[in-house]
Amino acid sequence: MAAAAGVVVARGGANEASAASPSPTPSASGAPIDIHAVHGASYLPALQGKRPLFILLIGSGAHPGQSVQGSLSDSIHLLGINLKSRRATILGFPRDSWVPIPGHGSNKINAASVYGGPPLLVQTVEQLTGIRIDFYVRTTFWGLTNLVNGVGGLNVNVPQAMHDSYSGANFSKGRHHLTGRQALAFARDRHDFASGDFARSANQATLMQAALAKFHRLFQQDPATLFKWIAVGYSQIQTNVPFPMLLDLALTATQIPNANVNNKVVPGGGGTEGTASVVFISPAARPMFAQMKARGYL
């Protein structure tokens, strides 16, 4: 399958650019955190627990000083939540996954953000999975760093020794208290793992689980923690969602025990398209998508 016309796929380098894409359109750097409803207020039944809630979590690959608009997606996860059963799944998509991008042929999935920003990435994931997404949340390197620092750091179990000059990850195996800068390095390291992009995607979800675990612990001690955490991020947020709805969205996190959150990565295998190293999603992903769509978790 050929790459889309006019697109040149580059291998990851020092800045780990990984997708075939046109040059980003110059613009303002963009908000550190962007939260948007995808299909208007159609999310209301999901927030009421009448059907599963789906949120696409996007990490921009833009570095400080670079434009967020038109940047590659460094991290892509679909969060499914079933409020009735109080279960959830974070499903990671390797950023090199070779997929059809509506209107642009086939390419690495993270190129969708370059062609059409988060809305096109949402459309790409919806087409791939058959799942209707309610919200997307996009953050940046500096947004993640500020959020982690703002909540006092996170405790994370590092699965193996990590010493990666590209991401800056430098950890021994075991439990670590990570600052914002360290959390970003942990989330970006793929060179230390034999499974590369798959391990990185899982580690990014591990960071999310660590945040949820800390939030639950502090919320049980003091429910006002909810407002403290909202305050940490609110000044950095750009959104089309009314504040009461944002509050309802945040409240969903208090209803899902951390033990009920699964961390999964879409199965696949490595290959090439032209000179590009890519990930081909396995047919085994199809029943996973169907199960997520039906009940919101795996």
Contacts in CASP RR format, 6 or more apart in sequence:
PFRMAT RR
TARGET T0000
AUTHOR 0000-0000-0000
METHOD contacts of the structure
MODEL  1
MAAAAGVVVARGGANEASAASPSPTPSASGAPIDIHAVHGASYLPALQGK
RPLFILLIGSGAHPGQSVQGSLSDSIHLLGINLKSRRATILGFPRDSWVP
IPGHGSNKINAASVYGGPPLLVQTVEQLTGIRIDFYVRTTFWGLTNLVNG
VGGLNVNVPQAMHDSYSGANFSKGRHHLTGRQALAFARDRHDFASGDFAR
SANQATLMQAALAKFHRLFQQDPATLFKWIAVGYSQIQTNVPFPMLLDLA
LTATQIPNANVNNKVVPGGGGTEGTASVVFISPAARPMFAQMKARGYL
1 98 0 8 1.000
1 106 0 8 1.000
1 273 0 8 1.000
2 106 0 8 1.000
2 273 0 8 1.000
3 9 0 8 1.000
3 20 0 8 1.000
3 106 0 8 1.000
3 107 0 8 1.000
3 273 0 8 1.000
3 274 0 8 1.000
3 276 0 8 1.000
4 20 0 8 1.000
4 101 0 8 1.000
4 104 0 8 1.000
4 105 0 8 1.000
4 106 0 8 1.000
4 107 0 8 1.000
6 22 0 8 1.000
7 20 0 8 1.000
7 21 0 8 1.000
7 22 0 8 1.000
7 104 0 8 1.000
7 107 0 8 1.000
7 111 0 8 1.000
8 20 0 8 1.000
9 19 0 8 1.000
9 20 0 8 1.000
9 107 0 8 1.000
9 108 0 8 1.000
9 273 0 8 1.000
9 274 0 8 1.000
9 275 0 8 1.000
9 276 0 8 1.000
9 278 0 8 1.000
10 17 0 8 1.000
10 18 0 8 1.000
10 19 0 8 1.000
10 20 0 8 1.000
10 276 0 8 1.000
11 18 0 8 1.000
11 275 0 8 1.000
11 276 0 8 1.000
11 277 0 8 1.000
12 18 0 8 1.000
13 166 0 8 1.000
14 166 0 8 1.000
15 63 0 8 1.000
16 74 0 8 1.000
16 166 0 8 1.000
16 167 0 8 1.000
16 188 0 8 1.000
16 190 0 8 1.000
17 72 0 8 1.000
18 72 0 8 1.000
18 95 0 8 1.000
18 96 0 8 1.000
18 108 0 8 1.000
18 110 0 8 1.000
19 72 0 8 1.000
19 95 0 8 1.000
19 96 0 8 1.000
19 107 0 8 1.000
19 108 0 8 1.000
19 109 0 8 1.000
19 110 0 8 1.000
19 111 0 8 1.000
19 114 0 8 1.000
20 107 0 8 1.000
20 108 0 8 1.000
20 111 0 8 1.000
20 276 0 8 1.000
21 72 0 8 1.000
21 107 0 8 1.000
21 111 0 8 1.000
21 114 0 8 1.000
21 115 0 8 1.000
22 114 0 8 1.000
22 115 0 8 1.000
24 67 0 8 1.000
24 69 0 8 1.000
24 70 0 8 1.000
24 71 0 8 1.000
24 114 0 8 1.000
25 67 0 8 1.000
25 69 0 8 1.000
25 70 0 8 1.000
26 67 0 8 1.000
27 67 0 8 1.000
27 69 0 8 1.000
27 70 0 8 1.000
28 67 0 8 1.000
28 69 0 8 1.000
29 62 0 8 1.000
29 64 0 8 1.000
29 65 0 8 1.000
29 66 0 8 1.000
29 67 0 8 1.000
29 68 0 8 1.000
30 67 0 8 1.000
30 68 0 8 1.000
30 69 0 8 1.000
30 140 0 8 1.000
30 238 0 8 1.000
31 68 0 8 1.000
31 236 0 8 1.000
31 237 0 8 1.000
31 238 0 8 1.000
32 139 0 8 1.000
32 140 0 8 1.000
32 142 0 8 1.000
32 143 0 8 1.000
32 146 0 8 1.000
32 236 0 8 1.000
32 237 0 8 1.000
33 137 0 8 1.000
33 138 0 8 1.000
33 139 0 8 1.000
33 140 0 8 1.000
33 143 0 8 1.000
33 147 0 8 1.000
33 233 0 8 1.000
33 236 0 8 1.000
33 237 0 8 1.000
33 238 0 8 1.000
34 68 0 8 1.000
34 118 0 8 1.000
34 136 0 8 1.000
34 137 0 8 1.000
34 138 0 8 1.000
34 139 0 8 1.000
34 237 0 8 1.000
34 238 0 8 1.000
34 239 0 8 1.000
35 135 0 8 1.000
35 136 0 8 1.000
35 137 0 8 1.000
35 237 0 8 1.000
35 238 0 8 1.000
35 239 0 8 1.000
35 241 0 8 1.000
35 246 0 8 1.000
36 118 0 8 1.000
36 135 0 8 1.000
36 136 0 8 1.000
36 239 0 8 1.000
36 240 0 8 1.000
36 241 0 8 1.000
37 43 0 8 1.000
37 134 0 8 1.000
37 135 0 8 1.000
37 240 0 8 1.000
37 241 0 8 1.000
37 245 0 8 1.000
38 56 0 8 1.000
38 119 0 8 1.000
38 122 0 8 1.000
38 133 0 8 1.000
38 134 0 8 1.000
38 135 0 8 1.000
38 136 0 8 1.000
39 132 0 8 1.000
39 133 0 8 1.000
39 134 0 8 1.000
42 134 0 8 1.000
43 53 0 8 1.000
43 134 0 8 1.000
43 135 0 8 1.000
43 245 0 8 1.000
45 51 0 8 1.000
46 52 0 8 1.000
46 53 0 8 1.000
46 54 0 8 1.000
46 81 0 8 1.000
46 134 0 8 1.000
47 53 0 8 1.000
47 245 0 8 1.000
47 248 0 8 1.000
47 249 0 8 1.000
47 252 0 8 1.000
49 82 0 8 1.000
49 83 0 8 1.000
49 84 0 8 1.000
52 80 0 8 1.000
52 81 0 8 1.000
52 82 0 8 1.000
52 292 0 8 1.000
52 293 0 8 1.000
52 295 0 8 1.000
52 296 0 8 1.000
52 297 0 8 1.000
53 80 0 8 1.000
53 81 0 8 1.000
53 82 0 8 1.000
53 83 0 8 1.000
53 134 0 8 1.000
53 252 0 8 1.000
53 296 0 8 1.000
54 78 0 8 1.000
54 79 0 8 1.000
54 80 0 8 1.000
54 81 0 8 1.000
54 131 0 8 1.000
54 132 0 8 1.000
54 133 0 8 1.000
54 134 0 8 1.000
54 135 0 8 1.000
54 292 0 8 1.000
54 296 0 8 1.000
55 78 0 8 1.000
55 79 0 8 1.000
55 80 0 8 1.000
55 81 0 8 1.000
55 133 0 8 1.000
55 134 0 8 1.000
55 135 0 8 1.000
55 136 0 8 1.000
55 137 0 8 1.000
56 76 0 8 1.000
56 77 0 8 1.000
56 78 0 8 1.000
56 79 0 8 1.000
56 118 0 8 1.000
56 121 0 8 1.000
56 122 0 8 1.000
56 125 0 8 1.000
56 133 0 8 1.000
56 135 0 8 1.000
56 136 0 8 1.000
56 137 0 8 1.000
57 75 0 8 1.000
57 76 0 8 1.000
57 77 0 8 1.000
57 78 0 8 1.000
57 79 0 8 1.000
57 90 0 8 1.000
57 136 0 8 1.000
57 137 0 8 1.000
57 208 0 8 1.000
58 73 0 8 1.000
58 75 0 8 1.000
58 76 0 8 1.000
58 113 0 8 1.000
58 118 0 8 1.000
58 121 0 8 1.000
58 136 0 8 1.000
58 137 0 8 1.000
58 138 0 8 1.000
58 139 0 8 1.000
59 73 0 8 1.000
59 74 0 8 1.000
59 75 0 8 1.000
59 76 0 8 1.000
59 138 0 8 1.000
59 139 0 8 1.000
59 140 0 8 1.000
59 144 0 8 1.000
60 68 0 8 1.000
60 71 0 8 1.000
60 72 0 8 1.000
60 73 0 8 1.000
60 74 0 8 1.000
60 113 0 8 1.000
60 138 0 8 1.000
60 139 0 8 1.000
60 140 0 8 1.000
60 141 0 8 1.000
61 71 0 8 1.000
61 72 0 8 1.000
61 73 0 8 1.000
61 74 0 8 1.000
61 140 0 8 1.000
61 141 0 8 1.000
62 68 0 8 1.000
62 71 0 8 1.000
62 140 0 8 1.000
62 141 0 8 1.000
63 141 0 8 1.000
64 141 0 8 1.000
64 142 0 8 1.000
68 138 0 8 1.000
68 140 0 8 1.000
69 117 0 8 1.000
70 113 0 8 1.000
70 114 0 8 1.000
70 116 0 8 1.000
70 117 0 8 1.000
71 113 0 8 1.000
71 114 0 8 1.000
72 95 0 8 1.000
72 110 0 8 1.000
72 111 0 8 1.000
72 113 0 8 1.000
72 114 0 8 1.000
73 95 0 8 1.000
73 109 0 8 1.000
73 110 0 8 1.000
73 112 0 8 1.000
73 113 0 8 1.000
73 121 0 8 1.000
74 95 0 8 1.000
74 110 0 8 1.000
74 188 0 8 1.000
75 95 0 8 1.000
75 187 0 8 1.000
75 201 0 8 1.000
75 204 0 8 1.000
76 92 0 8 1.000
76 93 0 8 1.000
76 95 0 8 1.000
76 109 0 8 1.000
76 110 0 8 1.000
76 121 0 8 1.000
76 125 0 8 1.000
76 201 0 8 1.000
77 90 0 8 1.000
77 91 0 8 1.000
77 92 0 8 1.000
77 93 0 8 1.000
77 201 0 8 1.000
77 204 0 8 1.000
77 205 0 8 1.000
77 208 0 8 1.000
78 90 0 8 1.000
78 91 0 8 1.000
78 92 0 8 1.000
78 93 0 8 1.000
78 125 0 8 1.000
78 129 0 8 1.000
78 131 0 8 1.000
78 133 0 8 1.000
78 292 0 8 1.000
79 88 0 8 1.000
79 89 0 8 1.000
79 90 0 8 1.000
79 91 0 8 1.000
80 88 0 8 1.000
80 89 0 8 1.000
80 90 0 8 1.000
80 91 0 8 1.000
80 292 0 8 1.000
80 296 0 8 1.000
80 297 0 8 1.000
81 87 0 8 1.000
81 88 0 8 1.000
81 252 0 8 1.000
81 256 0 8 1.000
81 296 0 8 1.000
81 297 0 8 1.000
82 88 0 8 1.000
82 295 0 8 1.000
82 296 0 8 1.000
82 297 0 8 1.000
83 252 0 8 1.000
83 255 0 8 1.000
83 256 0 8 1.000
85 295 0 8 1.000
85 297 0 8 1.000
86 255 0 8 1.000
86 256 0 8 1.000
86 257 0 8 1.000
86 260 0 8 1.000
87 256 0 8 1.000
87 260 0 8 1.000
87 261 0 8 1.000
87 262 0 8 1.000
87 296 0 8 1.000
87 297 0 8 1.000
88 256 0 8 1.000
88 260 0 8 1.000
88 261 0 8 1.000
88 262 0 8 1.000
88 296 0 8 1.000
88 297 0 8 1.000
89 261 0 8 1.000
89 262 0 8 1.000
89 263 0 8 1.000
89 264 0 8 1.000
89 292 0 8 1.000
89 296 0 8 1.000
89 297 0 8 1.000
89 298 0 8 1.000
90 205 0 8 1.000
90 208 0 8 1.000
90 209 0 8 1.000
90 261 0 8 1.000
90 262 0 8 1.000
90 263 0 8 1.000
90 264 0 8 1.000
91 264 0 8 1.000
91 265 0 8 1.000
91 266 0 8 1.000
91 288 0 8 1.000
91 292 0 8 1.000
91 298 0 8 1.000
92 201 0 8 1.000
92 202 0 8 1.000
92 204 0 8 1.000
92 205 0 8 1.000
92 264 0 8 1.000
92 265 0 8 1.000
92 266 0 8 1.000
93 109 0 8 1.000
93 125 0 8 1.000
93 201 0 8 1.000
93 265 0 8 1.000
93 266 0 8 1.000
94 109 0 8 1.000
94 197 0 8 1.000
94 198 0 8 1.000
94 200 0 8 1.000
94 201 0 8 1.000
94 265 0 8 1.000
94 266 0 8 1.000
94 268 0 8 1.000
94 279 0 8 1.000
95 108 0 8 1.000
95 109 0 8 1.000
95 110 0 8 1.000
95 197 0 8 1.000
95 201 0 8 1.000
96 108 0 8 1.000
96 109 0 8 1.000
96 110 0 8 1.000
96 197 0 8 1.000
96 277 0 8 1.000
96 278 0 8 1.000
96 279 0 8 1.000
97 108 0 8 1.000
97 109 0 8 1.000
97 266 0 8 1.000
97 278 0 8 1.000
97 279 0 8 1.000
97 280 0 8 1.000
97 281 0 8 1.000
98 106 0 8 1.000
98 107 0 8 1.000
98 108 0 8 1.000
98 109 0 8 1.000
98 273 0 8 1.000
98 278 0 8 1.000
98 279 0 8 1.000
98 280 0 8 1.000
98 281 0 8 1.000
99 106 0 8 1.000
99 107 0 8 1.000
99 108 0 8 1.000
99 109 0 8 1.000
99 124 0 8 1.000
99 128 0 8 1.000
99 281 0 8 1.000
100 106 0 8 1.000
100 124 0 8 1.000
100 127 0 8 1.000
100 128 0 8 1.000
101 107 0 8 1.000
101 109 0 8 1.000
101 111 0 8 1.000
101 112 0 8 1.000
101 115 0 8 1.000
101 120 0 8 1.000
101 124 0 8 1.000
102 120 0 8 1.000
102 123 0 8 1.000
102 124 0 8 1.000
102 127 0 8 1.000
104 111 0 8 1.000
104 112 0 8 1.000
104 115 0 8 1.000
106 273 0 8 1.000
108 276 0 8 1.000
108 278 0 8 1.000
109 121 0 8 1.000
109 124 0 8 1.000
109 125 0 8 1.000
109 128 0 8 1.000
110 121 0 8 1.000
112 120 0 8 1.000
112 121 0 8 1.000
112 123 0 8 1.000
112 124 0 8 1.000
113 120 0 8 1.000
113 121 0 8 1.000
118 136 0 8 1.000
118 138 0 8 1.000
121 136 0 8 1.000
122 133 0 8 1.000
122 136 0 8 1.000
125 131 0 8 1.000
125 133 0 8 1.000
126 132 0 8 1.000
126 133 0 8 1.000
128 281 0 8 1.000
128 289 0 8 1.000
129 289 0 8 1.000
129 292 0 8 1.000
129 293 0 8 1.000
130 289 0 8 1.000
130 293 0 8 1.000
131 289 0 8 1.000
131 292 0 8 1.000
131 293 0 8 1.000
135 241 0 8 1.000
135 249 0 8 1.000
139 147 0 8 1.000
141 184 0 8 1.000
143 236 0 8 1.000
144 180 0 8 1.000
144 183 0 8 1.000
144 184 0 8 1.000
144 187 0 8 1.000
145 180 0 8 1.000
145 181 0 8 1.000
145 183 0 8 1.000
145 184 0 8 1.000
146 180 0 8 1.000
146 232 0 8 1.000
146 233 0 8 1.000
146 236 0 8 1.000
147 180 0 8 1.000
147 232 0 8 1.000
147 233 0 8 1.000
147 236 0 8 1.000
148 154 0 8 1.000
148 178 0 8 1.000
148 179 0 8 1.000
148 180 0 8 1.000
148 183 0 8 1.000
148 184 0 8 1.000
148 211 0 8 1.000
149 179 0 8 1.000
149 180 0 8 1.000
150 232 0 8 1.000
151 211 0 8 1.000
151 214 0 8 1.000
151 215 0 8 1.000
151 229 0 8 1.000
151 232 0 8 1.000
153 177 0 8 1.000
153 178 0 8 1.000
153 179 0 8 1.000
153 180 0 8 1.000
153 183 0 8 1.000
153 214 0 8 1.000
154 177 0 8 1.000
154 178 0 8 1.000
154 183 0 8 1.000
154 207 0 8 1.000
154 210 0 8 1.000
154 211 0 8 1.000
154 214 0 8 1.000
155 175 0 8 1.000
155 176 0 8 1.000
155 177 0 8 1.000
155 178 0 8 1.000
155 210 0 8 1.000
155 213 0 8 1.000
155 214 0 8 1.000
156 175 0 8 1.000
156 176 0 8 1.000
156 178 0 8 1.000
156 183 0 8 1.000
156 186 0 8 1.000
156 206 0 8 1.000
156 207 0 8 1.000
156 210 0 8 1.000
157 174 0 8 1.000
157 175 0 8 1.000
157 206 0 8 1.000
158 171 0 8 1.000
158 172 0 8 1.000
158 173 0 8 1.000
158 174 0 8 1.000
158 175 0 8 1.000
158 176 0 8 1.000
158 186 0 8 1.000
159 173 0 8 1.000
159 199 0 8 1.000
159 203 0 8 1.000
160 173 0 8 1.000
160 192 0 8 1.000
160 193 0 8 1.000
161 171 0 8 1.000
161 172 0 8 1.000
161 173 0 8 1.000
161 192 0 8 1.000
162 169 0 8 1.000
162 170 0 8 1.000
162 171 0 8 1.000
162 186 0 8 1.000
162 189 0 8 1.000
162 192 0 8 1.000
163 169 0 8 1.000
163 170 0 8 1.000
163 192 0 8 1.000
164 170 0 8 1.000
164 185 0 8 1.000
164 189 0 8 1.000
164 190 0 8 1.000
164 191 0 8 1.000
164 192 0 8 1.000
166 188 0 8 1.000
166 189 0 8 1.000
166 191 0 8 1.000
167 184 0 8 1.000
167 185 0 8 1.000
167 186 0 8 1.000
167 188 0 8 1.000
167 189 0 8 1.000
167 190 0 8 1.000
167 191 0 8 1.000
168 185 0 8 1.000
168 188 0 8 1.000
168 189 0 8 1.000
169 182 0 8 1.000
169 185 0 8 1.000
169 186 0 8 1.000
169 188 0 8 1.000
169 189 0 8 1.000
169 192 0 8 1.000
170 185 0 8 1.000
171 182 0 8 1.000
171 186 0 8 1.000
176 182 0 8 1.000
178 186 0 8 1.000
183 207 0 8 1.000
186 203 0 8 1.000
186 207 0 8 1.000
187 200 0 8 1.000
187 203 0 8 1.000
187 204 0 8 1.000
187 207 0 8 1.000
188 200 0 8 1.000
189 200 0 8 1.000
189 203 0 8 1.000
190 196 0 8 1.000
190 197 0 8 1.000
190 199 0 8 1.000
190 200 0 8 1.000
193 199 0 8 1.000
193 200 0 8 1.000
197 279 0 8 1.000
198 265 0 8 1.000
198 268 0 8 1.000
198 279 0 8 1.000
201 265 0 8 1.000
202 263 0 8 1.000
202 265 0 8 1.000
205 263 0 8 1.000
205 264 0 8 1.000
205 265 0 8 1.000
206 263 0 8 1.000
209 258 0 8 1.000
209 261 0 8 1.000
209 263 0 8 1.000
212 253 0 8 1.000
212 256 0 8 1.000
212 258 0 8 1.000
212 261 0 8 1.000
213 258 0 8 1.000
215 225 0 8 1.000
215 229 0 8 1.000
215 253 0 8 1.000
215 254 0 8 1.000
216 254 0 8 1.000
216 257 0 8 1.000
216 258 0 8 1.000
218 225 0 8 1.000
219 225 0 8 1.000
219 226 0 8 1.000
219 254 0 8 1.000
226 250 0 8 1.000
226 251 0 8 1.000
226 254 0 8 1.000
229 250 0 8 1.000
230 246 0 8 1.000
230 247 0 8 1.000
230 250 0 8 1.000
237 246 0 8 1.000
239 246 0 8 1.000
241 249 0 8 1.000
262 297 0 8 1.000
262 298 0 8 1.000
264 288 0 8 1.000
264 298 0 8 1.000
266 281 0 8 1.000
266 282 0 8 1.000
266 285 0 8 1.000
266 288 0 8 1.000
267 281 0 8 1.000
267 282 0 8 1.000
267 284 0 8 1.000
267 285 0 8 1.000
267 288 0 8 1.000
268 279 0 8 1.000
268 280 0 8 1.000
268 281 0 8 1.000
268 282 0 8 1.000
268 284 0 8 1.000
268 285 0 8 1.000
269 279 0 8 1.000
269 280 0 8 1.000
269 282 0 8 1.000
270 277 0 8 1.000
270 278 0 8 1.000
270 279 0 8 1.000
270 280 0 8 1.000
271 277 0 8 1.000
271 278 0 8 1.000
271 279 0 8 1.000
271 280 0 8 1.000
272 278 0 8 1.000
288 298 0 8 1.000
291 298 0 8 1.000
292 298 0 8 1.000
END
